[in-house]
Amino acid sequence: MNVLIAPNNYKNSISASNAALAIESGLRSVAKRINTIHAPLSDGGEGFVDALVNAMSGSIINCNVRDPLGRIIDSYYGSLNAETAVIEMALASGLERLTENEKNLWITTTYGTGELILNAIRRGYKQLLIGIGGSATNDVGLGMLIAVGAEFFNSLNQPIELGNAQSLSQVSRIEKNKIESLFKDISLTVACDVTNPLFGPQGATCVYGPQKGANQELVKKIESGVRHFHKKTRDYLGVDHSQTPGSGAAGGLGYASMTYLNAQMRPGFDIVADSISLVTKIQWADLIITGEGKVDSQTKQGKVISRLAKLSKEHHKRLIVIGGLIEENLQIDGVRDYFSIRSCATDNHDSMLNAGRYLFDIGSKIARRL
């Protein structure tokens, strides 16, 4: 039997590549003669760099950047070939870089993401793939833009130096000559799995602000700053991407990337699927196993598992999902069977701490059923 093991990242628990190894080990503990292929997946959030680097036999480039609070940290991005680098904003500006008590959308910045981009360009990469899931920010990419050379000034003609949501309402003048020169020969593709506009009831701040720790008072303050920054940008550049699907992704980083850096937006799943020849692997397989940390109603809205389920159904392949936690009575078209780590574990902490062991156990259970 040919088995394709294609999990997503199990957030805050186990990476997609390590999850695939654990599942494979469980399968082989019972069915020693199966053929397996690993294809770690991502939608542009956590695990985006690792998924592409592993699939493309790329390499990791380490560098120091600023985290969402401006502290110097160790981070990295991926090199896929001499021309192409893959960057994951979560590795610099993600919620994973903060403790629960440190979450503060008023002062967090995407500056470190800009430093990753700048480092890649200075190393000679001309094609950049940027995953923008898992952000801890709502600065409309202001910090990122400053890091790569854009200049923003307040009403006293003083430069805005780091860039965060607090700075948005202070922007009075914009200069982008430096980034026009820097990005002249650079192609940017942004991996994004959301379609929210920049502002409004379905915009970045109103929808995702509360999920990142902002109360309603702070949401209103930031939304006002977002609208001010957009107006200044539109007046200066004559371009309006505020309602373009995905402009609200990562606290407006999608908007900044499209408006200032001429980035193209693509679903992260599509970028990974194309890069690893996922359809060819699906055609090879008799069985496909996938999974991620939480499988719920949002999973059905174009997330990794639902996209893989659609492809599996199109090619008449059996798909099994292993979730950290699976919503009761959830049914995703194209999925044959569901297994839950949480149902094996004593509690949520145990399921996350020992996910590898439980994935091994579930893998062996699947092999016995087959």
N, C-alpha and C positions, 0 to 999 in steps of 0.2 A: 504494500500500500504506500502511496505517495502522500505525505502530509505537509501542508504549508502552515507554518506557525507564524502568524502575523499580528502580534499584539501591539497595542498602543502603550504609552507610559502609564504606570499605575501611580498616580500623583502622590507625592510625599511618601512613597513606599518602595517601589522597585522599578528600575528602568525597563523599557520595552525589550532591549537586547537581553538583559538578565532574566526577564520573565520568559522569553522564548527558550533560553537555555534550561530553565527550571521545568517548563512544560515538556520539552524534549526528553530530559532525563527521566521524568515520570513515565512518559510513553515507552521509552526503551527499557525501563525496568521490567516491563511486562511483555512488550512486543519488540524483540531485539532486532528483527529483520526489516523493519519499516524504513522507508527513505524519507528524509526530512529536509526542508529548506526553511531557513529563517528569513523573515522579511519584516523587521520592526517598522512600525508605522508612526505617523505623527500628522497633526493637522496644522502645524506651525507653532504650537506651544511647547511645553517641556518635552524634551527628547528629539526636537527637530534636527539639531546638529548631529546627534548620535545616530539617528536613523539614516541620514544621508551619508555620513562618513562611513558607517558600517557597510551600507549597501554599495557604495562606490569605491571601496577600498581606499578611502581618503586618509587624511592625517589631521591631527589636532595642533592648533597653534595657540600657545599660552600667552597671555598678556595681562597687565594690570590696568584696571579701569575703576571708575567710581560706581558705587552701588546707589540705590535710590535715594539715600540720605547723604551722598557725597563722600562716603568713606572709600579709601583705596582697598580694593579686593583683588584676589586672583580670579581670573575668568579665562575663557577661551572661545575660539570659533573654529570652524572646520575648513580645510582645503580639500576640494574635490578634484581639481586639476590645476594646471598652471594659470588658467584664466578665471576659475570659479571658486568663490568662497561662500560658505553658508554660515549665517549669523543667527543667533537665537537671543532675542531681547531679554528673555527671562533670566539668562545667565549674567546679565548686568543689572537690569531694571525690573526684575520680577519680584512677585510676592514671596517667592522662596528665599529671597535675600533678607527678609525682615522677620522679626518675631511678631507675635500678635500685638504686643504693646507698642511696636514701632510703626505700625501702619498709620500713615497720615497723608492723605491726598493733597493737602495744602502745600506741603514742602517736598514731596518726592519728585524726582527728576529722571528724565531719560538721557541725561548727559552721558552716562556710561555706555549706553547703546550707541551713541554717536562716536564714542571713543573706539568701540569695536569696529565700526564701519570705517573710521579714519585709518585705523591700524591696517585693515585689509587693503585699502586703496594704496597706502604708502608702500605696501609690500608688492604692489603691482597687479592685484586682482582687478579685472575689468567687469566681471559679471558677479553680482552679489545677490544671493537669495537670503531674505530676511524673514524669519518667523517672528510674529509679534503677539503671540499668545502669552497669557500669564502675567500681565503687567501689574506693577504696584503703583502706577502713575496715572495722572490725568492732566498733563501739562501741554497737550496738543503737540507733542514732539518738540517743544521749545528748547528743552535741554539738549536733545539730540542735534537740533539744527545749530545751536551755538557751538557744540563740540566739533562739528565739521566745518565751521568757519562763517556761518551766517552771523550778522551783527544786528542786535536790537537795542534801541535806546529809549530811555524814559523821557518825560516832558522837559526835564532839565538837561537833556542831551548827554546823560550819563549812561554808559553801557550796562546792560543786564548781563551778569557774568555766568550764572549757573543755570538758571531757567527752571521754573516750577509753576504750579498752578497759581501761586501767589503773585508771580511775575506777569501773568497774562494781561491783567488790567492795566499794567504799567507801560506796555509797549506803545510808543508814540511814533517811532521812526524805524525803518527797516533797510538794511543794506545786504544784498546777496551776491555781490560781484565775485567774492572769493569762492563761494560754492559753485557758481556757474563755471568758473575755470576748473575747479577740482573735479566736477562731475561731468565735464564735457564729453568724455569718452567712456563713461561708466553706465552700465545697464543694471537697473535695480528691479527686482521682482519681490514683491511683498506677499508672504504667505498669510492668509487671513481666512478664518472660517465664520466670521460674523458679517452681517450686512447693515449694521446700524449706521445712521447718519451721524454727523458731528454733534449736533445739538438738537434740542426739542425733547418731547416725552420719550422717544425711542433712542435718544442720543447717548453718547458716551457717558456723560456725567449722571444723567437721571437713571439710566438702566444699571450701569456697572459701579457707580460711585458707592452706593450702599453696600455692595458686595466687597468693596475694598475698605470698608470701615468708616465711610463718611455718613454723618447724620444729615438730616434734611436741611438744616441751616447751612452747613458747609456745602452741600450739593448746590444750593441756590447761589452762594458766593462764587463757586467755581464756574457754574453755568454762565454767570454774568461775565466772568473773565474770558471764558471760551468764546462767547459771542463778540466781545470786544476785540480779541485777537483775530478772529475771523474777519471782522469788518476792516481792520487795519491791513490784513493780508490781501483781502479782495481789492481794497482801494489802491494798494501799492502794485500788486501783480496783475490785476484785472482778471483773475481766475477764481472760480467759485466751485470748489469740490465739497462744500459742506453737506450736500445731500447725496453725494455719490455713495452707493453702497460700500460699506467698509471704512468710510472716512472716520467713523466713531470707534474703530477698533483700537485697542490698547490705549485708551484715554485720548484718542485723537492722533496717535502716531501715524495711523493710516492716512489721515488728512495731510499731515506735514509731509509725508513721503511722496504723495501724489502731487501736492501743490508746489513744493519747493524743489523736489528731486526728480520729478517726472517718473515716478515709480509706477509699475504695472501691478495691479492686484490680482492674485490668483488664489483659489482655495489651496490651503496647505496640503490637503490630501492629494490633490491632483499633481502637485509638484513632486511629492514623494513617490506616488504611484508611477508617474512617468519615468522618474530617475531610476527606479529599481525594476522596471519592466514588470509591474505587478500583474497585468493581465496574462502575460506569458506564464508566470508562475501559477496563476489560478488555473489556467488550462492544463498544466502539468499535474495538478493535485487531484487526488481522490477525495481528500478531506481537508478542510481549512479550520484552523483554530485561531481565534482572536480574543481580545479582552481589553479591559481598562479598569481604572479604580472604581468609578461609579457609573452604573448603567441605568439610566432613567429616561423619563419622557424627553429630556433635552437631547439624549443620544439619537433620537429619531429625527432631529432637525438638521440633517446633513453632517453629523459628526462622523468620526472614523468608522465606527462599527456599522452604522446605517449605510455608509457609502460602500463598504466592503460587502455588506449583505446584498446590496443591489447587484454588484458585480458577480457575486457567487450565484445568485438566482439566475442571472442572464446566462451563465455558463453551466447551469444545472449541477452545481457543486454543493455538497453538504457543509454547512457552516455551524460551528460550535462556539459559543461565547462563554468566557470565564470572567466574571466580574468580581471586583472586590466586594461590592455591594450591588444587588440587583433589585430594582423597584418591583414590588409585588404585582403579579399579573401583567407585567410588561410583555408586549409582543412586538417584535420587529420583523417586518416582512423579509423573508430570506434566511432567517435564523432557525436552525433545526432544534438545537438544544442549548440550555443555559446551565451553568454551574456557578455557584457563589462561594467565594472565599469566606465571607462572613458567616455562612451557615456551618462552616467547619471550625471556625475559631471561637474562642471564649468571649471575646468582645472586640470592639473596633481597634483598640490599641494592639491587641494580639494579632488581628488580621493584617494590619499594616506592618508590624514589626517582623512578622514571620511569613510574609507573603510568599517568599521563595519556596519554603517548605510546603505550604498549602497548594501552591501551583504544581509542585512535584506530585503530591498526593492526588490531585484532581487529574493530572496527566495520566497517572497509572490507572485511575478509575475509568477514564475514557478508553484506554487501551483494553481493559478487561471487558468493557461493554462491546467493543468492536469484535 
